Amino acid sequence: MQFLPIFLDIKNQPCTVVGGGEVAARKVDVLLNSGGKVTVISPELCGALARQLDDGKIAHLLTHFAPEHLGQTVLVIAATDDRAVNAQVSELARARSLPVNVVDDPALCSFIMPSVVDRSPVIVAVSTGGSSPVLARLLRARLETLIPGAYGRLATMADSFRSKVKQHFSEPGQRRVFWEKVLQGPIAEMVYAGRESEAVKALEQAIEEGAPDAKPIGEVYLVGGGPGNPDLLTFRALRLMQQADVIVYDNLVTQPVLDMTRRDADRIFVGKQRANHAMRQEEINELLVKLAKEGKRVLRLKGGDPFIFGRGGEEIETLSANHIPFQVVPGITAASGVASYAGIPLTHRDYAQACVFVTGHLKDNTMDLDWDMLARPNQTVVIYMGLLGLPVLCQQLIAHGLTAETPAAIVQQGTTPSQRVVTGTLGNLPTLAAEAQLKPPTLIIVGKVVSLQGKLNWFVPDQAAEGNFAITRNN
Ligand code: SAH
């Protein structure tokens, strides 16, 4: 290793920062977050540091650097834009055996500062030895997505139970196994989901019983996979996708989203296609219960958001009736994702003050919708599952008062490389859509906001990547 990684306790210790610009301000923040008492030496201060001074958070010497400033300090950071000053600070600090960091100048440093993921008391520090701070930042960003926000709270809870666990399990090996199970199992998930008092109770019980899961209880994560592009997953979705033992997924889930799940997890396709249900809803509900009762962590992965036309509510009702722990992770719903990627704002101060989501399912060649409500002016109507019924939909909206010139769009496989946007009017969209031979899933958007599409259309689908995105079916 090129450096010794250590964590320094600077609580209430005097620290010196030479320089008063924005770079210095960022370093001051880190020192303050770690409890240091910071003195900034600089003839002037940037706005951020001036505010810190006003708030009484830092001390300030309004002067140029001089050797005597290093009399009372445990570490020094030089962040001026004058290399000669920085070099002088470095040399004097080293002569006094003071740790010194010079911003962007590894040769003048006796210590370097890592990129940090802060889940206090847990701290993850990443360094590339100064070779590429950008790489360290990128790696840090990846870790940010993987480490739950409540990791620190989990550590604090574990700390408060340490001596109790020690009393109950005298063998260090036993203790390790116990903690491994607690910190990776349902108790940890309770903390992440904000159910801390439940977690404390479960942990107390586990200690009494001598094991965290004498009878392993499984759990279900009902996760929204978004409209298809894996970039649009939430951090929480990604984390649960990577820890689940079994993945139960629909045909709206695209291959790249599915690829983000744990490699060795079992995968069960329960996709629904119009009139060709691979598995009935009741069977899916029962399957989730059965898998969880086997002690598995089950990821129920759905397209978009599980609570928007996703029957997520029904699935968790069955779980709740069977006392299976579950959590729900929202996803970006098709309306939101597809509209953004098509360049159609769903609301707009001038054109639409409301937005309605409906499903356009055909039943006996009609749609059972509140047409008067949908035909109101100054709103956007988003229709899910409406491709087959598009002609009926347009006719009915016109029959109930919207003009045939009302702008309307239909978007195929929005957010993915196969995205296609067809825009027109209620009068001609059915013909345009038929000519375009669109493939599902498609989303229909009706309202004046569609007229902005020509200007706001920013997303250029990467056709080269299209093959990777084939919607998963029957696999
Ligand atoms: N729960 C999902 C919706 C399920 S209903 C969500 O919140 O998005 C299925 C319908 O969603 C499809 O028929 C289609 O109308 C729409 N849809 C989902 N993903 C889509 C996409 N990438 N592009 C266009 N429409 C999509």
Boltz pocket constraint, residues with backbone or C-beta under 6 A from the ligand:
constraints:
  - pocket:
      binder: B
      contacts: [[A, 226], [A, 227], [A, 228], [A, 252], [A, 302], [A, 303], [A, 304], [A, 305], [A, 306], [A, 307], [A, 308], [A, 309], [A, 310], [A, 332], [A, 333], [A, 334], [A, 335], [A, 338], [A, 383], [A, 384], [A, 385], [A, 386], [A, 411], [A, 412], [A, 413], [A, 414], [A, 415], [A, 416], [A, 441], [A, 442], [A, 443], [A, 444]]
      max_distance: 6.0
